[in-house]
Amino acid sequence: MSIIRKFNSSRKQFSYNKIWLYGIISLIIISIIVLWVAKKKENLEFYWNHPVNSTSNRPASGYVTMQKFDGRLGNQMFEFIALFHVAQKTNREVVLFNGHDGHELEKYFSLGVRKINRSCPCFLFREKFISYDNRIDKMIRSKDARNSPTILLRGYFQSLMYVKPVENLILNHMKFQESIETFARHILRESIPKGWREGQFTRVGIHNRRGDLVKKTAPESYFKTAMKYFTDRYKLVQFVVASDDIEWCREHITYDNQSSSVNVTYSVKHSPGQDMAILSLCDHVIFSVGTFGWMSAWLANGTTVYYSNYPRNGSMFSKRLNRLDYYPPHWIPME
């Protein structure tokens, strides 16, 4: 009998413990739901009172940002532009999260977007193709994306189709910080050859990406051909060379007949942002490969010459990146 009583007592104690545990778990779940609802209500009130970054006069319906910025400066500029592409189509506000991983843009640009604490639930769109991914149009219309406070993007988004619809808008958000632009103008002013006057010659920026792309980048002959294109058209030309391998450039990007009409100068020991600002202030740009040169040429907005054998035909990268989708049609290809 005593054994039976002990067994029944143990069963009762176990039942009480289980009820107590279920009660604690229920309270935790209810607390989480209450906090989530309160946060969502706060977000909805904010969306109603704050417009998208100048993309529309309507009140914003949420946020759009990157899950993580990938690559270096040129890559991240494409990614930042894609945010405005999605924001314009969804009437959302482009933001950066506090503590965003890895992005370099704020080092050099006055972006004109707000930084906020992470606002979720979030809907993640992960790019499948480096060129325009038409799945993004389906994502924009999807119920899950529309109902999420924040849309997160992840990928490289290297396509004109992201750039062109927001081109004028994005230029207002990609202004170099005043200190960077002042530095770039000073460097260019100090590099003017003796006897030359500002406004009386043509300045052509050259960017040569080597480093990790040394086996894919343009040969010396490409730069000579591209430089000749400009010296044939202008009486006085200064070439300003920036690169991650400036010693190679000093040896190979030169002008055979450095005379009173042609000058080559080199940007040495400057940060990526400083180099891009210098190139962007040139009248025209020649570049080899990579998004850094692409963005420098786009910001300069003059005549652009690019290396036509990138990506190389038949390479794995050529299957992922559509040239017609990547290079503006008025840019000039050369080998």
Salt bridges, closest charged atoms under 4 A:
GLU42 OE2 - LYS39 NZ 3.97
ASP70 OD1 - LYS68 NZ 3.73
ASP70 OD2 - ARG154 NE 2.74
GLU93 OE2 - ARG114 NE 2.85
GLU106 OE1 - HIS103 NE2 3.34
GLU106 OE1 - LYS115 NZ 3.26
ASP133 OD2 - ARG135 NH2 2.87
GLU167 OE1 - LYS164 NZ 2.67
GLU181 OE2 - ARG185 NH2 2.88
GLU198 OE2 - ARG203 NH1 3.57
ASP212 OD1 - ARG72 NH2 3.58
ASP212 OD1 - ARG209 NH2 3.03
GLU220 OE2 - LYS224 NZ 3.58
GLU220 OE1 - HIS252 ND1 2.90
ASP232 OD2 - LYS228 NZ 2.79
ASP245 OD2 - ARG210 NE 3.03
GLU247 OE2 - ARG250 NE 3.78
GLU251 OE2 - HIS252 NE2 3.93
ASP256 OD1 - LYS224 NZ 3.75
ASP275 OD1 - HIS270 ND1 3.82
